[in-house]
Amino acid sequence: MKKEIEKGKNPKKEIPKNTSGFGGKSHLSREKFREWLKRPEQFKITKTPSRERAKLERELFGSEYGHYIEKGEPEKALKKLEIEKYKTSGVKREKIEKKIKLIKKFLGK
């Protein structure tokens, strides 16, 4: 214990865990994001089947994003959805809110 303190390591100081879908990386492939969307625990958020959740990958991050999704891109998609949410109402608004919850879960918020 004394050796750890002498080396400058504090045993009580914990490193915060990265809870985002990126897992500490600067980018993520579209396939990995699609796999994340298909996970059974995401069903609790959207109440939609895995195939429909996988379609969200193409809807949220179209071909203009390329093969990889950078860290800032989900934030941009989130902002667009929030703006769109206030322009609509009813069932369409509920679907947008589910997408927002899913992206926030992916970002670890």
PyMOL commands that set and color helices and strands:
alter all, ss='L'
color gray80, all
select helices_A, chain A and resi 2-6+30-38+40-46+50-60+63-65+72-87+91-107
alter helices_A, ss='H'
color red, helices_A
select strands_A, chain A and resi 27-29+68-70
alter strands_A, ss='S'
color yellow, strands_A
deselect
rebuild
show_as cartoon
